[in-house]
Amino acid sequence: MLWSLLKVLIFIAIVGLLTLGVGYLTEMQDAAVLTVAGREFVLTPLIAILGALALLISVWVLFKLVGLLIATLRFLNGDETAISRYFDRRSERKGYEALSEGMMALAAGEGRLAIRKAERAEKYLGRPELTKLVVAQGAEMVGDRKLATDTYKALVTDDRTRFVGVRGLMKQKLEDGDTDTALELGKRALVLRPKNEEVQTKLLDLQARSEDWQGARQTLAAALKSGNIPRDMHKRRDAVLALAHAREAMAEGKVAEATREANAANAMAPGLVPAAVMAARLAIADGKPRVATKILKTAWDSTPHPDLAAAFAAIAPDESPSDRLKRFRPLLAKHASDPESKMLEAELHIAAEDFPAARRALGDLAETLPTARSLTIMAAIERGQGAEDRVVRAWLAKAVTASRGPQWICEVDGKAYPEWQPVTDGGFDTLTWKTAPQSEAALAGPAQMLPLIVGALEDQTPGSAAAQEAEIVEDAAPAQAADTATPGDAQPAEAPAEERPTPERA
C-alpha cells in the first residue's frame, strides 16, 4: 500500500517537472546555460529534449530495478509475486501433463506407469482429490491392495474426497466378501451422497441380503425420491420387500404382522404370485374364503400359475373332484388357451377319472409344447384308458428328456430355483417365471437310456402296438434337453417296480 502511494507521488512529481521543462523549452531562444557545481553547460533545445528523455528512461529503469528487488525479497519471504505466479503456472502445466499421462496409462492398462505419473502430478499440483484417485485405480489394476486401501483411507480424511474414499473401500470389502463392513460403508456413503444411484443400488442389495427389510425399503424410497427408479419398479420392489418381511414375521409367529405385510405386498403388486398365494392362504386360515378367492382370481388374471391353483384348491380341501372342477371353471375360462390352464383342467378331469375329457382338455399340448408335466399327464391318461404298459412307458421316457417347463429363473445367472425367494445369488428381485433355455449336451445321456427305459420291442410289424411304440421312441430322441436345474412342480411319474425293464430284458 505504501509503495503504491509512493509511486503515485513520484508520477505526479515527474509530470510536474515535465510541465516545467516544457515551459522552459518554449522560452528558450538559441541556447540555455545550465550551471552545476560552478560549471556552466550550454544546452541547445535538442540537447535539452534528449537529456530529459534520458532522465525519464533512467527513472523508469530505476523503478523497475527497485520493483524487481522488492519482488525478489517478497518471493524469498513466501509472498505471492509475479515470480511466484510464473513458477506456479509452470508447475501447474507440468502437473496436468503428468495427470493426463497417468489417466492415459490407466486407459491403456499400465497401472505402474499410472501410479508414477499420478505421484509426479501430486508434487506439482497438490490436488489429492485428482491424483490419489488415479493412484488407487492404478494400484487396484496391478493388484497392490495395500496401496489402494491406504490411498482410499487418505481420501476419507479430506472433506472434498470423503465420498470417493468411502465408495472405494466399500467396493474393496465387497470384493473380499466382507458384506457386513461393506453394508456400513454403504450407509455412510449414502449419507454423503443421498442421490447417488450406484450407492443406492448396492446398498439395497446388501440390505436385502442381510434381511434388513425395513432399511432396504428406506433406501428404495430414497431412490424413488431422487428419481433413479421409475414408480412402477418402486412399487414392485417395495412389494417384494414387504413380502419378505411378511415371511420373516410368519416364521417368528407374528401372524397379524405377516398378514398386514402380505396384504400390502399383494395390493402393491397383484401379479406377484408369491404375495397373492401368501395373502390368500392367510385369509383361508383366518376363515375368509371369499377374500382368498378374490385375491387368487385377480392374480390368475395376470399370470396363470400352478401355485395359484394349489392355493385355490386349498380353499375347499374336502370337496369332491366334480365339485372342484365346477369351482375351477370360472378360473379356467379366463385363460383357456394358456398351457397352464389346459394342464390344470386335464389334471382335474383325471382326478374325476374322466380320461376322455382329460385328453380333450390337454389337446395337442404334448406334441406342440412337450414338457415333463404335459407328457406325464398324457401317460396318466393312457394308463387310465387302459393302454399297454409299453405305451405308458414311452410317454414317461419322453418326459425324461423333455423340458421342465416354466420355473423360477434368475435373470442374472440363469439358474433355476424350486421356490421363489426375494434374494438369489444373482441379486435382489431377479426371479422370473419362465422356461429355462435348453442344453443340447444334457440330452445325450437320457436319450441313450431310452431303450432301457422303454424295453425291447419284439413285434416290429407295421400297425402293431410295438411298432407304434418304436415310432414314439424314435420321436423321443430329438426331444428338448432336460434342464439341469432343480425341477418344477410336475415330475415324470415312475413306472411300477414290477414293470421296470431289467438289463436282461433290454
C-alpha angles and dihedrals in degrees: 000000000000091000091052091051091049091052091052092051092048090049091052091049092051091050089050093049091048090052091050091047093051088051092053091047092054090052094050118106113190102328144356130222118224116192116201121173093341094312123113123219121193111216126192117208092257093051090048092053093048090048091052091050091049089051092051092049090049092051090048092050090047091053091049092050091049090048091050091050092050092046090051091051091048091047090052088048091054098251122141111262139154088270093053091046090053092053091043091055090047092051092045092052092050091045095053091045090054091045093052090048089051092052091049089051089053091052089050092050095247101136099170093051090048091054093050093048092047092050090050091048091052091057091056102035108031089212106134092172087068106031101040092054090057089048092052094048091046091050091051090049093056094039097251096143094169093057091045092050093047090049093050090048089052089052091053091061092061119075091216094055103028095108092049091051095048091047092050093050090048091054090049092052090049090053090049092050093243095137095164093060091040089054092054091046090049091054090050092048091051090054090053094046110018093177099048106124096201093053091047092052095047093044092050091052092048093048091049092050090051089047092241092148097167093049090048091053090052091051090048090052090051090052090052092047092052091048096243095128131035119251095247091054089048091054092048094049093042088054090051091052091047090051091049089051090049091053091050092049091049091052088053092050095251096137097167093051091045091051092049094049094043091051090048091051091049092048092052095045113018090176093058098108099201091051092050092047093050094045091048095048091049089050090050090050089050091053096253106125094159091056090049091049092052092049094049095045091051091050091046089054087062101041129355107227134172092231089059090051091050091051090046089053090050090064089076106017096169100050121119121256092252092050090047091051090050092050091049094052097091090048094050093047093063095067103017095159096046114110091230091056092048094050092044092052091047091052091050091052091048089053087053089047091239096136099169089054089048090054091049091048092050092047115174094331092117089060103034098039108016114189132161090258099047092046092048090051088051090052090051091051091050090049091049092051092051101254120166118275092245092058090051091048090050091058090047090050089055089050090057092063098033129103117272089230124224116358138162100281125185110234091210106050101010095237120150122230126200092220136023116261132174096233128037136170086274095056141261121342097354102135121110128179103239144115114281119235112265123242118218090203091061091061099063099074099043092042091056089053094055096095090051092048096046098037133229114313107224102176110057098165114133113266095018122126090245092053090050089051090050089056089050091052091049090052090050094060097072092041119130117282119260115252111251094217127087111300123248129237100298118063129183112264117245121237116248114270095246091053098049111114116245123216089253092056091045 
